[in-house]
Amino acid sequence: MPTVTSTHDGACPVLVVEDDQDLREMMVQLLAYEGFDPTCACDGVEALARLHEAGPPPHVIVLDMMM
């Protein structure tokens, strides 16, 4: 499996967009455990707000296509 690296504090920023709260929390915990820097959003509007926030943009966006 390829290694994902980041220039920001050693953790690759990931945005998780998922409407199911339990699944969203599980994904965030798993990504954090694996050394990523996850941020989450519960819908597309919140995801766009997260993308416009200051700070490094996510290197990866994981989203639920059937919200």
GISULWO-V700415 format. One record per helix or strand. SS is the DSSP state (2 for helix, 1 for strand). FROM is the first residue (numbers start at 1). TO is the last residue. If there is no record, write none. Layout:
SS&FROM&TO ; SS&FROM&TO
This chain:
1&13&17 ; 2&21&33 ; 1&37&41 ; 2&44&52 ; 1&60&63
